[in-house]
Amino acid sequence: MNSSALERKQKSEEILQKENVPFIAHLPIIEDEETAQIDEISHRAMALNIVAVKGEGLEQARVLKIIEQYNLSNAFSPKEQEFIQNENPSQQQLVNFTWRYESYWVLLWALSYIEELSRPDQICDVPRAVQIMVDRTAQEFIKNAKLRSSSEILDAADLIYRYDWACVDARINGTLAPAKLDASVVYERHYALNWLIGYPENAGWDDVSTDT
């Protein structure tokens, strides 16, 4: 067994124990994976911000103008592209894509625009997240980013994996997420972090798995 991955698991379990978050010791380790690179992460982050602002209600003409301004027409996944082109999305689609702010927040952290990923018990600072992109051109957004180390990203991925197990277990048993965790925030972070570490292998954004 990979010793660094085992240490990562033990570190995560110590955090969960302190927070009174349930966990099971036999939940697998997070293996070292190849982390996505800075250019790819930057484009993914900007695309997530755009689908989220559209989900929140930004009018179609402005959405398309921002995509053109940042040269992001090829940055969206197939499901995102369908949403972007849909001038009358359902209320559920709007809600689902608005939650992508949380995935965007994770990528901002991975790119060192956010100092730390705080405990996932409340939604991210949406105005700050949006402003980070507004204040920069696409080129500046990529140039100013500094990718965190693989070990930092893997640590975060391991911990969120175990948080998500606790949230899913609570939902299955018909109870609230433990220790005031926000299950939706946990899910979005899990999704983004799994994408960052390439899980499952070679999966595109729409095909990321958050199995627990």
N, C-alpha and C positions, 0 to 999 in steps of 0.2 A: 504493500500500500504506500502511496506517495506520502512521505513524512510531512512535507509542507502542507499538503491538503488535510492531513489528519490534525495537525496543529491548528489549522484554520477552523476546522469543525469544532475542536475543543474550545477555542476562543469564542466562537459564536455561542456555544452552549453555556459558557460562563456568563455571557451577557444575558441570555434568555433566563437563566436561573436567577440572576439578580433582579430581573424585571418581573419575575413570576409568570413568565410565558411558558406554557407547556411545550415539551419536546419529547421526541423518542430517540434514544441513543443509537438505534440501528438505522436511522435515516442516513442515506449514503453521503459520502464526501463529494465536494465539488472538485472535479479534476481540473488540472491546468489546461487551458485552451488557448488558442491563438486569438488575441484581442484584436478587434477591428481597429483600423488605423485612423489617424486624425482627420484626413480629408473626408473619408467615408462617414465618420461620426459627425463631423460638422454639417455635412449635407443632410444627414438623417435628422439631426437636431433641428435644423431650420425647417425641414419639411414637417416635423411634428408640431412645431410652433404654429405653422400656417394652418394645418388641419384643425388644431385646437382653437385658434381664433375664429375660424369659420364655424366650428361647432358652437362657439359662444355667441355667434350671431353677426359676425362681420359680413357686410353685404358682398355679394358675388363679384361685383365689378372691382372692388378694392382687393379682394383676395387674388383675383387674376392679375391685377396690377403689381402686387407684391411678388408674385411668382415670377413675373417678367423682370421686375427690378432686380431680383436676386438670382436670376437665371436658374431657376429650380424646376423647370418643366419636366426634367427627367429624374427628379429626386424622389418621386413618390412611389410607393408600392402600388400594385394593381388595385387593391381595395381603397387606398387613399385617393388614387387617381379617379376612381369611380365616384367617390364622395365629392372631390373637388369639382368635377364636371356636373354634378347633380345640383340643379338650381332649386329643387324643392325636396331636400332630404327629410326623412321622417324625424319626429321628435326624439325617438330612441337613437337614431344615428347621430343627431346633434349632441346628445348627452354622451354617447360612447366616445366620440372624437374629442369632446371637451376634456375628458379625462386624460387625454394624451399630454396635457400640460405636465402631468406627473412623470411620464416617460421622458419628456423634453428636459425636465428638471434634473433627472438622473444623468442625461448626456451633458448638460451644462456642468454638472459636478465632475464628470469624467474628463471634460475639457478644461477644468480648473477655473471656470467662471463662477462657480459656487464653492464656498470654502469647505463645507461639510454636508453630508447627508444626515440630517437630524433624524431622530426616531420617527418612524412612520405612523404618527398618531394624529396628524393634521395635514391639510392640503398645503401645497407649496405656495410660495409668494409669487402669484401669477403676474402682477404688475411688474415686479422686478425681472422675472423671467422674460417677459415680452420686451422690456426695455433693453435688455442685453443685446438682443438682435436689432432692435430699432436704432440703437446708437452706432451700429456698424454696417458697413457694406458687406456683401458676401465675402469678398476677399479679406477684409479686416477680421471678420468673424473667424475665418480659418487661420489667418496669420497670427492672431492674438491668442489663440487657444494653445494650451499646454496639456498634453495627454498625461493623465496620472499613470502611475506604475501598474503593471499587471497585477502585482500582489495586492495593491489597494483595491482594485476593481474586483479581484477574486474574493477578497475578504468581504466586500459589500454583497457580492453575489451569494456567498455562502450564508451570510446572516439573513438576507431577505428570503432565501429559500426556506429557512427554518421558521421565520416569521409567517410565511405564507402557509406552511404546513399547519401551524397553530390556528390560522384564520380559517382554512378549509375544514379542519377538524371541528372547529366551533360551529361552522355553518351546517355541516353534516349532522351535528348533534342538536341543532336548533337553538344554539346559544349565541350571544354576542361575541365578537372577537375579543380575546383576552387582553388584559392590561391596557385597555383603551386604544388598542391598535385600530387604525382605519383600514379595513380590509381592501377597499378599492385602491387606496394609496399603495398598500403593500403589493397588490396584484400588478399595478402599472410599473412599479419599481422592479419587481421580479421580471416582468416582461422585458424591460429595457436592459437590465443587467444580463439576462440570458442572451439577448442579442449581442451585447458587447463581448461576451466570452464565447460567442459562436455556438450556442446550444439551442436546438440540436445542430450537429455539424452541417455546414453548408445551407442552413435554413435562411430564406429571405425573411424580411420583416413580418410579412403576413403569416409565416409558418413557424414562428417562434413558439416553443412549448414552455408552459409554466407548471408542469406536472410536479406533484409533491409526493 
